[in-house]
Amino acid sequence: MNYELRIMKNIYIYLGSLFLVLGSIFTACGPDARLDLVGNIIGSSPRTDVRFADSEKYNASHPFVTLKAPVENYRVYVCTDTHITTDFYNWQNFIRAYRADLHCPVALHLGDIVDASNHYPDVVKSFNEIPHNSLKSDTMMLVAGNHDICFKQWDTYLETFKTSVYYFIVETPLGQKDLYIMYDSADGTLGNKQLKWLQNTLEWASKQNFRHIVAGSHTHFFMRDNSQGIATNYSIEETYTLLRLFQSHGVDMLLTGHSHSREVTLFDELTCIIVDSMTDEDKKPAYLVATMGDGISYEFVNLPIKL
């Protein structure tokens, strides 16, 4: 009997070790490339709190901006999961598209901008290679994904893009205002401090007269595709908390990426969209174009395959 117990004990130890090894591979790597058991099991990551503090430090001296839309029914271009290394065919096609659209005052990137370390200079170089359009706003807003903070890359992200938690407003010629809230979910959790910031921001927003409220981040709430395994998924409790928060404060649309698989989920009045990935290796790379008017309409735009 003691022999059988020892065997069972060893089996449990081996299975537990295997879980930790696989978790460290398939779960988001943080700034120190370790498994974030705290964030992924109980939904509150110290690393997320550190990144939030870094973003807030920048925000304190750089007020959130208001962009001017050229028309009442303007368009927003949205991409995600470019995973840039030294190839940026789809990335540059996306930049060309949104810069050519005179009705687009802003584009969004929802994270996993780079694939691994040392490629932020390639992002900036490839972005600046496409001519700017002097007839319109050329603004792009970004948030970090799990790949953007892997291998101690957070400091480089911060140096390049300054913040991953913020909001901005787009104002139309007739004074209609739409609010965009961008938040950091690269660890699969907002952390306590960022969650409080989000609550305060939404409470403030609910007292304004915004035409639409849109939230953008990397990690999704719902998914049927399982290509990314358990990497940076929210806990059930945090998913419920965020859904209730968005619904009770009139958020119209949640834009996310991460799963590399397009999905649209309607949850009462909240439209949750996972946007396609846009790597050069994708067989069906695509991005989203949302038209902001009295309502919000959207379409997915397929990119030409790199030959």
C-alpha positions in Angstrom: 0.0 0.0 0.0 2.8 2.4 0.9 4.5 1.5 -2.5 1.2 2.4 -4.3 0.9 5.7 -2.4 4.5 6.6 -3.3 3.7 5.9 -7.0 0.6 8.1 -6.9 2.5 10.9 -5.1 5.2 10.8 -7.8 2.5 10.9 -10.5 0.9 14.0 -8.9 4.3 15.7 -8.6 5.2 14.9 -12.3 1.8 16.1 -13.5 2.1 19.3 -11.4 5.6 20.0 -12.8 4.3 19.4 -16.4 1.5 21.9 -15.8 3.9 24.5 -14.6 6.2 23.9 -17.6 3.4 24.0 -20.1 1.9 27.0 -18.4 5.1 28.9 -18.7 5.1 28.2 -22.4 1.5 28.8 -23.3 0.7 31.5 -20.7 1.7 35.1 -21.3 5.3 35.9 -20.5 5.7 39.0 -18.5 8.6 41.4 -18.2 10.7 38.7 -16.6 9.3 35.9 -18.9 7.9 33.9 -16.0 4.5 32.2 -15.5 2.2 34.7 -13.9 0.4 32.3 -11.6 -1.0 35.2 -9.5 -2.5 37.0 -12.4 -3.9 34.0 -14.2 -5.3 32.1 -11.2 -6.7 34.8 -8.9 -6.9 37.6 -11.4 -4.7 40.3 -9.9 -1.2 40.7 -11.2 1.5 42.8 -9.5 3.2 43.2 -12.8 0.0 44.7 -14.2 -0.1 47.2 -11.4 3.5 48.1 -12.2 2.7 48.7 -15.9 -0.4 50.7 -14.9 1.8 52.9 -12.7 4.2 53.5 -15.5 1.4 54.4 -17.9 -0.1 56.8 -15.3 3.2 58.5 -14.8 3.3 59.4 -18.5 -0.4 60.3 -18.5 0.0 62.7 -15.6 2.1 65.0 -17.7 0.4 64.3 -21.1 -3.4 65.1 -21.0 -5.7 62.9 -22.9 -6.4 64.2 -26.4 -9.4 65.1 -28.5 -9.1 64.3 -32.2 -11.2 66.1 -34.8 -13.2 64.0 -37.2 -13.6 65.4 -40.7 -17.3 64.2 -41.1 -20.1 63.2 -38.8 -20.0 59.5 -39.9 -16.2 58.9 -39.7 -14.3 55.7 -39.9 -11.9 54.0 -37.5 -9.5 51.3 -38.8 -8.6 48.5 -36.3 -5.9 45.9 -36.5 -4.2 43.5 -34.0 -1.6 40.8 -33.7 0.8 41.9 -36.4 3.7 40.1 -34.6 6.2 42.1 -36.5 9.8 40.9 -36.8 11.6 42.0 -39.9 8.6 41.5 -42.3 5.8 44.0 -42.3 3.9 43.5 -45.6 0.4 43.4 -44.0 1.3 46.1 -41.5 2.3 48.6 -44.2 -0.7 47.8 -46.3 -2.9 48.6 -43.3 -1.1 51.9 -42.8 -1.5 52.8 -46.4 -5.3 52.0 -46.2 -6.0 54.1 -43.2 -3.8 57.0 -44.2 -5.5 57.1 -47.6 -9.0 57.3 -46.1 -9.9 61.0 -45.7 -12.8 60.0 -43.4 -10.5 58.2 -40.9 -9.1 60.4 -38.1 -7.6 57.5 -36.1 -6.5 53.9 -36.3 -6.2 51.4 -33.4 -3.7 48.6 -32.8 -4.9 46.1 -30.1 -1.6 44.6 -29.2 0.9 41.9 -30.0 2.6 44.5 -32.2 5.9 42.6 -32.2 6.6 38.9 -32.0 9.7 38.9 -29.9 12.4 41.1 -28.6 14.4 43.8 -30.4 11.8 44.6 -33.0 10.3 47.9 -31.9 12.7 49.8 -34.1 11.4 47.8 -37.1 7.8 48.8 -36.1 8.8 52.5 -36.0 10.9 52.3 -39.2 8.1 50.5 -41.2 5.5 52.9 -39.9 7.5 56.0 -41.0 8.3 54.5 -44.4 4.7 55.1 -45.5 4.1 58.7 -46.5 1.9 60.7 -44.1 -1.3 62.2 -45.4 -1.1 66.0 -44.9 -4.9 66.4 -45.5 -5.9 64.5 -42.3 -5.1 63.3 -38.9 -2.6 60.4 -39.0 -3.0 59.3 -35.4 -2.6 55.7 -34.4 -3.4 54.5 -30.8 -1.9 51.3 -29.4 -2.1 49.0 -26.4 0.3 46.3 -25.3 -0.4 42.6 -25.8 1.3 39.6 -24.2 4.0 39.4 -26.8 4.8 43.1 -26.4 5.9 42.5 -22.8 7.6 39.2 -23.2 11.4 38.9 -22.7 11.6 42.0 -20.6 10.2 44.2 -23.4 7.9 46.4 -21.3 10.6 49.1 -20.9 11.1 49.2 -24.6 7.4 49.4 -25.3 7.1 52.2 -22.8 10.0 54.1 -24.4 8.5 53.7 -27.8 4.7 54.1 -27.2 4.7 55.8 -23.7 1.5 54.4 -22.3 -0.9 51.4 -22.5 -3.7 52.8 -20.4 -5.6 55.9 -21.5 -8.6 57.3 -23.2 -9.1 59.8 -26.1 -12.1 61.5 -27.6 -13.1 62.0 -31.3 -15.2 65.1 -31.9 -17.3 65.5 -35.1 -17.9 68.8 -37.0 -21.3 69.2 -35.3 -19.9 68.6 -31.8 -20.8 64.9 -31.3 -18.2 63.2 -29.1 -17.2 59.5 -29.0 -15.0 58.2 -26.2 -12.4 55.5 -26.7 -11.0 53.7 -23.6 -7.8 51.7 -24.1 -6.6 49.5 -21.3 -3.8 47.0 -20.6 -4.8 43.3 -20.4 -1.5 41.8 -21.5 -1.3 39.6 -18.4 -4.9 38.4 -18.7 -6.0 40.7 -15.9 -6.4 44.5 -15.2 -5.1 44.3 -11.7 -6.8 46.1 -8.8 -5.4 49.6 -9.5 -6.2 49.7 -13.2 -9.7 48.2 -12.6 -10.4 51.2 -10.2 -9.2 53.6 -12.9 -11.5 52.0 -15.4 -14.4 52.2 -12.9 -13.7 55.9 -12.3 -13.4 56.6 -16.0 -16.7 54.9 -16.9 -18.5 56.7 -14.0 -17.2 60.0 -15.3 -18.1 59.1 -18.9 -21.7 58.2 -17.9 -22.2 61.8 -16.7 -21.0 63.2 -20.0 -23.0 63.2 -23.2 -21.0 60.9 -25.4 -22.6 59.6 -28.5 -20.7 56.3 -28.3 -18.3 54.6 -25.9 -15.8 52.1 -27.3 -13.3 50.0 -25.3 -10.1 48.5 -26.8 -7.6 46.0 -25.4 -5.7 42.9 -26.3 -7.4 40.1 -24.3 -10.9 39.0 -25.2 -13.8 38.0 -23.0 -15.3 35.2 -25.1 -13.8 32.8 -27.6 -14.8 29.6 -29.4 -11.4 29.3 -31.1 -8.7 27.7 -28.9 -5.6 28.4 -30.9 -4.0 30.3 -28.1 -4.7 27.8 -25.3 -5.1 29.4 -21.9 -2.7 32.3 -22.6 -3.7 35.4 -20.7 -7.3 34.6 -20.4 -9.3 36.4 -17.7 -10.6 34.5 -14.7 -14.4 33.9 -14.8 -14.8 36.4 -11.9 -13.0 39.1 -13.7 -14.8 38.5 -16.9 -18.1 38.9 -15.1 -16.9 42.1 -13.3 -15.8 43.7 -16.5 -18.9 42.7 -18.4 -21.1 44.2 -15.7 -19.0 47.3 -15.6 -19.2 47.9 -19.4 -22.9 47.1 -19.6 -23.9 49.3 -16.7 -22.0 52.3 -18.1 -23.2 52.2 -21.7 -20.2 50.8 -23.5 -21.3 50.1 -27.1 -18.4 48.1 -28.4 -15.4 46.1 -27.1 -12.6 45.6 -29.6 -10.0 42.9 -28.8 -7.5 40.6 -30.5 -5.2 37.8 -29.2 -7.0 34.7 -30.4 -6.0 35.2 -34.1 -9.6 34.2 -35.0 -12.4 36.6 -35.9 -15.5 36.4 -33.6 -18.4 38.6 -32.9 -20.5 38.1 -29.7 -23.5 40.1 -28.8 -24.0 40.4 -25.1 -27.2 42.4 -24.6 -26.3 45.9 -25.9 -22.6 45.3 -25.9 -20.9 44.1 -29.1 -17.7 42.2 -28.4 -15.4 41.8 -31.4 -12.2 39.8 -31.8 -10.4 41.2 -34.8 -8.4 38.9 -37.1 -4.7 38.6 -36.7 -2.6 40.3 -39.4 0.8 38.6 -39.5 2.6 38.0 -42.8 2.2 34.3 -42.3 -1.6 34.4 -42.0 -3.7 32.7 -44.7 -6.6 35.2 -44.2 -5.1 38.4 -42.8 -7.8 41.1 -42.2 -8.6 44.2 -40.3 -11.8 45.9 -39.2 -13.3 49.2 -40.3 -16.0 50.7 -38.0 -18.2 53.6 -39.2 -19.2 55.8 -36.3 -22.5 57.6 -36.9 -25.9 57.6 -35.1 -25.1 53.9 -34.7 -22.0 51.8 -35.2 -21.5 49.6 -38.3 -18.5 47.6 -39.2 -16.9 45.4 -41.8 -13.9 43.2 -42.0 -11.4 43.9 -44.8 -9.3 41.1 -46.2 -5.7 41.9 -47.1 -3.9 40.5 -50.1 -1.8 37.5 -49.3 1.9 38.0 -49.4 3.3 35.9 -52.2 
